[in-house]
Amino acid sequence: MEFKGIQKAREPWVKYAVAAAALFMFFFAFADKKPTYMAIALIVIVAAFLEKEHVVCEDGVDIRYNVLGWKHVNRWEWSEITAMQTDYKKAAPNVMVHFNKDVSIRAFTMKKSQVKGILQLAASKNPDMFIGDVSPEEKEKREAEILHQQEIERAREAAKKRK
C-alpha cells in the first residue's frame, strides 16, 4: 500500500527556460575560462529536470528523486520514526502530515482520504511511535473547554476579590 503526497508540479516551460539560461551561462563561463561557473551551470541544468515525490509505504517514509533517469530513494524506516502528527489547517483542504525522526521533521501534504490509512499503517508498523491526530473539530472542542475553565477561574478570582 502506497500513499503519494501532493506536490506542486513545475511547468514544463520553466524547466526548459532554466536549462536554457544555465546553458547560456555555461557558454559564457567557458568563453571566459571560469571552471567554477561552468560547474555551477552544469549543476543548474541537471537540477532543472529534478522530480521528486513523497511516498508513505510499507517500508517507511520515502522521498523519491528522479534526475534525468537516475533514481534515488531517501527512506526513513518505520522503526526510526519517533512521532507523527497531522495538521488539518496548514494545507487545507488537504492535510499536512509531519513525520519526526529524532529532531528531523518531514512534512508531507496528503489528501484527507489518505490520512486514516496512513495512521493505521503507522500504528501497525511502529506501535511505540507517538501519533498525534487531532481533527479541527476536536481542537475547537478542546479550545472551548480551556476557555470555559479560564472563565470559571476568573469568576472565582473576582468573587475572592469582592469578599
C-alpha positions as CSV (number, residue, x, y, z in Angstrom):
1,M,0.0,0.0,0.0
2,E,1.4,3.3,-1.1
3,F,0.2,6.8,-0.3
4,K,1.6,9.5,-2.5
5,G,1.9,13.1,-1.4
6,I,0.7,16.1,-3.2
7,Q,3.5,18.0,-4.9
8,K,3.3,21.2,-6.9
9,A,4.2,20.3,-10.5
10,R,6.7,22.5,-12.2
11,E,5.5,23.8,-15.5
12,P,7.5,22.3,-18.5
13,W,8.4,25.7,-19.9
14,V,10.0,26.6,-16.6
15,K,12.3,23.5,-16.8
16,Y,13.4,24.4,-20.3
17,A,13.8,28.1,-19.6
18,V,16.0,27.4,-16.5
19,A,18.0,24.9,-18.5
20,A,18.5,27.3,-21.4
21,A,19.6,30.1,-19.1
22,A,22.1,27.8,-17.4
23,L,23.3,26.6,-20.8
24,F,23.8,30.3,-21.8
25,M,25.7,30.8,-18.5
26,F,27.8,27.7,-19.2
27,F,28.9,29.0,-22.6
28,F,29.8,32.4,-21.2
29,A,31.8,30.8,-18.4
30,F,33.5,28.5,-21.0
31,A,34.4,31.6,-23.1
32,D,35.9,33.4,-20.0
33,K,37.6,30.1,-18.9
34,K,35.9,30.1,-15.5
35,P,35.6,26.5,-14.4
36,T,33.7,27.3,-11.2
37,Y,30.9,29.0,-13.1
38,M,30.9,26.2,-15.6
39,A,30.4,23.6,-12.9
40,I,27.6,25.7,-11.3
41,A,25.9,26.0,-14.7
42,L,26.0,22.2,-15.2
43,I,24.5,21.6,-11.8
44,V,21.7,24.1,-12.5
45,I,21.0,22.3,-15.9
46,V,20.7,19.0,-14.1
47,A,18.6,20.4,-11.2
48,A,16.1,21.9,-13.7
49,F,15.0,18.4,-14.5
50,L,14.8,17.1,-10.9
51,E,11.5,15.5,-10.0
52,K,10.6,14.3,-6.5
53,E,7.7,12.7,-4.8
54,H,6.7,12.0,-1.2
55,V,5.5,8.4,-0.5
56,V,4.3,6.7,2.6
57,C,4.6,2.9,2.1
58,E,5.0,-0.4,3.9
59,D,8.8,0.1,4.2
60,G,8.7,3.6,5.6
61,V,8.5,7.2,4.5
62,D,10.3,7.9,1.2
63,I,11.3,10.9,-0.8
64,R,11.9,9.6,-4.3
65,Y,14.1,11.6,-6.6
66,N,14.4,11.3,-10.4
67,V,17.0,13.3,-12.3
68,L,17.2,12.5,-16.0
69,G,16.5,8.8,-15.4
70,W,18.7,8.5,-12.4
71,K,16.6,7.4,-9.4
72,H,17.4,7.8,-5.7
73,V,15.3,7.0,-2.7
74,N,15.8,8.6,0.7
75,R,13.9,6.4,3.2
76,W,13.1,6.6,6.8
77,E,12.3,3.1,8.1
78,W,9.2,2.9,10.4
79,S,11.5,1.8,13.3
80,E,13.4,5.1,13.0
81,I,10.4,7.3,13.2
82,T,9.6,8.5,16.7
83,A,6.4,10.6,16.2
84,M,3.8,11.6,13.7
85,Q,1.4,14.5,13.8
86,T,-1.4,15.7,11.5
87,D,-2.2,19.4,10.8
88,Y,-5.6,19.9,9.2
89,K,-5.3,23.7,8.9
90,K,-1.9,24.4,7.3
91,A,-2.6,22.7,4.0
92,A,-6.4,22.9,4.0
93,P,-8.4,21.4,2.3
94,N,-5.6,18.8,2.4
95,V,-3.7,17.6,5.4
96,M,-0.1,18.2,6.4
97,V,1.4,15.0,7.9
98,H,4.6,15.6,9.9
99,F,7.0,12.6,10.5
100,N,9.6,13.0,13.2
101,K,12.9,11.2,13.4
102,D,14.8,12.5,16.5
103,V,15.0,16.2,15.8
104,S,14.4,16.0,12.0
105,I,10.9,16.5,10.5
106,R,9.5,15.6,7.1
107,A,6.2,17.3,6.2
108,F,4.1,15.7,3.5
109,T,0.9,17.2,2.1
110,M,-1.7,14.4,1.7
111,K,-5.3,14.1,0.7
112,K,-7.8,13.8,3.6
113,S,-9.0,10.4,2.3
114,Q,-5.4,9.0,2.7
115,V,-4.8,10.1,6.3
116,K,-6.8,7.4,8.0
117,G,-4.9,4.7,6.1
118,I,-1.6,6.4,6.9
119,L,-2.4,6.5,10.6
120,Q,-3.4,2.8,10.6
121,L,-0.2,1.8,8.7
122,A,2.0,3.8,11.1
123,A,0.3,2.3,14.1
124,S,0.7,-1.2,12.8
125,K,4.4,-0.7,11.7
126,N,5.6,1.1,14.8
127,P,3.3,0.7,17.9
128,D,5.8,2.6,20.1
129,M,5.5,5.8,17.9
130,F,3.6,8.8,19.2
131,I,0.7,9.5,16.9
132,G,-0.9,12.9,17.3
133,D,-4.1,13.1,15.2
134,V,-6.3,16.0,16.3
135,S,-9.1,16.9,13.9
136,P,-10.2,20.5,13.6
137,E,-13.5,19.7,15.5
138,E,-11.6,18.1,18.4
139,K,-9.2,21.0,18.5
140,E,-12.1,23.5,18.7
141,K,-13.8,21.5,21.4
142,R,-10.5,21.5,23.4
143,E,-10.1,25.2,23.0
144,A,-13.7,25.8,24.0
145,E,-13.1,23.7,27.2
146,I,-10.0,25.7,28.0
147,L,-11.8,29.0,27.6
148,H,-14.6,27.7,29.8
149,Q,-12.2,26.7,32.5
150,Q,-10.5,30.1,32.3
151,E,-13.8,31.9,32.6
152,I,-14.6,29.8,35.7
153,E,-11.2,30.6,37.2
154,R,-11.7,34.4,36.5
155,A,-15.1,34.3,38.2
156,R,-13.6,32.6,41.3
157,E,-10.8,35.3,41.4
158,A,-13.4,38.1,41.1
159,A,-15.5,36.5,43.8
160,K,-12.5,36.3,46.1
161,K,-11.7,40.0,45.5
162,R,-15.2,41.1,46.4
163,K,-15.1,39.4,49.8
